[in-house]
Amino acid sequence: MSKEPITVYQPDNTLKNGYFQTFREIYQEIIENKWLIYQLFKRDFSTIYKQSFIGILWVIIIPVINVGLFSMLGHSGIFNVGKISAPYPIYAILGISMWQLFSSGLIACGNALSSAGDMLIRIKFSKKSLVIASVGRSVVTFLVQILLIALLLIVYKFVPAQTVILFPLIILPILIFTLGIGLITAILNSIVRDTGNILSVILMLGMYATPVLYAKPTTGLLAQITAYNPMYYFICSGRDLALTGHLTEPNGFIISSVLALFIFIWGLIIFHLTETRITERV
């Protein structure tokens, strides 16, 4: 009796070749698709603002409204912003800019796959490109808000600390943290579409639970929550470098940065292992 050849099928995107090979594949994919990432970013950004009368000014109007509301509550005695290190508009908008870099980037990442539609099936490309490109809109929004902060510095005649030149070192872990969670969220939102809505609610509540518009509370439940909130340490460190020149929470910033890197690495691995199967569900 002749033996027929046996074909063995193995799952793709496994870790059988080791983590080093997996990271090499991920790196090569991103480099090969860098032009596509840029084109996707341009498409998404122009789509948002091309039919808007006010356009990109929305990224300034919304923070100004928030700051105005909390200023009014503070002056009326309803809300206490606490002890802050700069005029309130500068302090608050600086915090909002960093929070929105995270929150808007995370929402964009979560919707990156589900909003791509038939493009995922008809065109063969690295799906990571969609997630990475979606964060670009948040970066542009952040840069516009930084210009607003620069204008406020002039209006209030407030001189920033010399360490403000180190401010980009705070932005890098925020972006890494955003992408790490965003890669996982994009997968979850492709499976369960309610994920995007749930995420929006969590981020809205998270902004008010995080010392973005007020100083860190010292007592109560909110103080305990803040102690375990990585975004607080990023925002606090960013303000410190820009406004006072010294870090008040250096250990928290280091731990949060390490956590962000850990989440980013595992987010990349999980996305890389599942993107082929997940796109079939979209």
C-alpha positions as a printed Julia matrix, in Angstrom:
282×3 Matrix{Float64}:
   0.0    0.0    0.0
   1.45   3.34  -1.08
   1.59   6.1    1.47
  -0.07   9.34   0.49
   1.7   12.56   1.44
   0.4   14.15   4.61
  -0.16  17.9    4.61
   0.11  19.59   7.98
  -1.52  22.99   8.39
  -0.14  25.28  11.06
  -1.53  28.58  12.32
   0.1   31.71  10.99
   1.57  34.57  13.02
   2.65  32.31  15.86
   5.53  32.82  18.25
   7.2   29.6   17.21
  10.17  31.53  15.8
  10.64  33.47  19.02
   9.92  37.01  20.13
  12.93  38.46  18.3
  11.67  37.2   14.94
   8.16  38.43  15.74
   9.39  41.95  16.52
  11.5   41.88  13.37
   8.41  41.04  11.31
   6.45  43.83  12.99
   9.25  46.34  12.38
   9.57  45.36   8.73
   5.81  45.68   8.22
   5.76  49.18   9.68
   8.75  50.32   7.6
   7.3   48.85   4.42
   3.96  50.56   5.05
   5.22  53.97   6.19
   4.02  55.64   2.96
   0.59  54.07   3.42
   0.47  55.24   7.05
   1.1   58.81   5.9
  -1.56  58.61   3.19
  -4.11  57.18   5.62
  -3.33  59.98   8.05
  -3.85  62.65   5.36
  -7.12  61.04   4.27
  -8.53  60.78   7.78
  -7.49  64.28   8.8
  -8.9   65.97   5.7
 -12.14  63.98   5.97
 -12.79  65.31   9.47
 -12.36  69.0    8.7
 -13.03  69.51   4.99
 -16.81  69.85   5.46
 -16.56  71.81   8.71
 -17.19  75.57   8.69
 -14.98  76.21  11.72
 -12.56  73.43  10.84
  -9.56  72.78  13.03
 -10.55  75.6   15.39
 -12.78  73.04  17.1
  -9.67  71.66  18.82
  -9.29  75.07  20.49
 -12.95  75.87  21.14
 -13.73  72.73  23.15
 -10.83  73.14  25.66
 -11.65  76.84  26.05
 -15.28  75.98  26.88
 -14.16  73.42  29.47
 -11.73  75.85  31.06
 -14.33  78.63  31.07
 -16.87  76.36  32.75
 -14.5   75.24  35.5
 -13.26  78.8   36.01
 -16.83  79.93  36.54
 -17.45  77.08  38.99
 -14.24  77.95  40.81
 -15.04  81.66  41.13
 -18.55  80.87  42.36
 -17.19  78.61  45.09
 -18.89  75.47  43.76
 -15.61  73.84  42.74
 -12.13  74.16  44.21
  -9.29  73.69  41.72
  -6.74  73.43  44.51
  -3.22  74.84  44.67
  -1.85  75.28  41.16
   1.48  76.52  39.83
   0.32  78.84  37.02
  -2.66  80.94  35.9
  -5.61  78.6   35.67
  -6.18  78.79  31.87
  -2.54  77.8   31.24
  -2.64  75.07  33.88
  -5.95  73.61  32.66
  -5.4   73.73  28.9
  -1.95  72.17  29.32
  -3.62  69.29  31.15
  -6.43  69.04  28.6
  -3.99  68.93  25.7
  -2.19  65.9   27.16
  -5.44  64.16  28.13
  -6.96  64.66  24.68
  -3.78  63.38  23.05
  -4.5   60.15  24.91
  -8.29  60.01  24.78
  -8.9   61.11  21.19
  -6.03  58.92  20.02
  -7.46  55.92  21.86
 -10.94  56.42  20.39
  -9.45  56.79  16.9
  -7.44  53.58  17.38
 -10.51  51.73  18.58
 -12.45  52.68  15.45
  -9.55  52.19  13.03
 -10.47  48.67  11.89
 -14.24  48.87  12.17
 -14.38  52.06  10.06
 -12.14  50.69   7.3
 -14.9   48.5    5.85
 -14.19  46.5    2.69
 -10.69  47.93   2.48
  -9.55  45.29   4.97
 -10.65  42.42   2.75
  -9.99  43.78  -0.73
  -6.48  45.15  -0.13
  -3.6   43.22   1.38
  -1.63  45.43   3.74
  -0.54  45.58   7.36
  -3.59  46.47   9.43
  -1.29  48.11  11.97
  -1.05  50.98   9.49
  -4.66  51.92  10.17
  -4.15  52.05  13.93
  -0.87  53.95  13.79
  -2.21  56.48  11.27
  -5.26  57.16  13.42
  -3.05  58.51  16.22
  -1.65  61.13  13.85
  -4.84  63.2   14.07
  -4.44  63.45  17.83
  -0.85  64.6   17.44
  -1.89  67.45  15.11
  -4.65  68.44  17.52
  -2.13  68.46  20.36
   0.27  70.71  18.41
  -2.52  73.21  17.71
  -3.4   73.31  21.4
   0.26  73.88  22.26
   0.1   77.01  20.1
  -2.87  78.14  22.18
  -0.86  77.57  25.36
   2.02  79.62  23.9
  -0.44  82.46  23.25
  -1.71  82.25  26.84
   1.85  82.44  28.15
   2.22  85.73  26.32
  -1.15  87.08  27.47
  -0.51  86.23  31.13
   3.21  87.15  30.89
   4.08  83.82  32.44
   7.63  82.58  31.88
   7.83  78.77  31.57
  10.59  76.8   33.25
  13.77  76.09  31.3
  12.96  72.38  31.52
  10.1   72.97  29.08
  12.52  71.79  26.37
  12.23  68.31  27.92
   8.45  68.36  27.5
   8.54  66.01  24.45
   9.95  63.32  26.76
   6.53  63.26  28.44
   4.65  63.03  25.16
   6.5   59.93  23.99
   5.25  57.62  26.79
   1.73  59.02  26.36
   1.81  58.06  22.67
   3.24  54.63  23.49
   0.56  54.13  26.14
  -2.16  55.23  23.7
  -0.97  52.94  20.92
  -0.59  49.98  23.24
  -4.14  50.18  24.54
  -5.39  51.28  21.11
  -4.09  48.17  19.36
  -5.97  45.96  21.81
  -9.08  48.15  21.69
  -9.14  48.02  17.89
  -9.32  44.22  18.07
 -12.02  44.24  20.74
 -14.11  46.77  18.84
 -13.94  44.57  15.75
 -15.45  41.7   17.72
 -17.89  43.61  19.92
 -18.98  46.93  18.42
 -20.18  48.23  21.77
 -16.54  48.52  22.8
 -16.22  51.92  21.12
 -19.25  53.35  22.93
 -18.13  51.94  26.27
 -14.66  53.39  25.74
 -16.06  56.86  25.02
 -18.04  56.83  28.27
 -15.04  55.6   30.28
 -12.78  58.3   28.81
 -15.34  61.03  29.47
 -15.61  59.98  33.11
 -11.84  59.44  33.25
 -11.13  63.04  32.33
 -13.05  64.32  35.36
 -11.63  61.6   37.62
  -8.08  62.52  36.56
  -6.51  65.79  37.82
  -6.68  67.43  34.41
  -8.65  70.55  35.34
  -7.7   70.65  38.99
  -4.81  69.88  41.32
  -4.28  66.41  42.78
  -6.68  65.72  45.66
  -5.01  64.76  48.92
  -7.84  62.87  50.62
 -10.83  60.74  49.75
 -11.62  58.11  47.13
 -10.48  60.31  44.24
  -7.03  60.63  45.79
  -6.77  56.84  46.01
  -7.84  56.41  42.39
  -5.35  59.07  41.26
  -2.5   57.18  42.94
  -3.01  54.29  40.49
  -3.75  56.38  37.4
  -0.82  56.41  34.91
  -2.25  59.38  33.03
  -2.07  61.49  36.18
   1.69  60.96  36.4
   2.16  61.84  32.72
   0.06  64.99  33.0
   1.62  65.98  36.32
   5.16  65.49  34.97
   4.34  67.44  31.81
   3.07  70.38  33.85
   6.08  70.2   36.17
   8.58  70.38  33.32
   6.71  73.21  31.63
   5.73  75.31  34.64
   7.91  74.66  37.69
  11.09  72.95  36.49
  11.07  69.98  38.87
   9.17  66.67  38.99
   6.91  66.17  41.99
   6.11  62.55  41.09
   9.32  61.12  39.5
   8.78  57.55  40.72
   5.2   57.53  39.47
   6.32  58.8   36.08
   9.02  56.12  35.74
   6.66  53.31  36.76
   3.93  54.61  34.43
   6.42  54.84  31.53
   7.56  51.25  32.09
   3.92  50.16  32.24
   3.19  52.03  29.0
   6.09  50.28  27.26
   4.95  46.89  28.56
   1.38  47.46  27.31
   2.68  48.7   23.96
   4.85  45.61  23.42
   2.07  43.2   24.27
  -0.42  45.25  22.26
   1.79  44.87  19.21
   2.22  41.13  19.76
  -1.51  40.5   20.32
  -2.46  42.56  17.27
   0.17  40.87  15.12
  -1.04  37.41  16.1
  -4.72  38.14  15.55
  -5.02  40.77  12.81
  -5.54  38.23  10.01
  -8.37  36.47  11.8
  -9.94  39.62  13.2
 -10.21  41.35   9.82
 -12.34  38.45   8.6
 -14.92  39.39  11.23
 -15.13  43.08  10.34
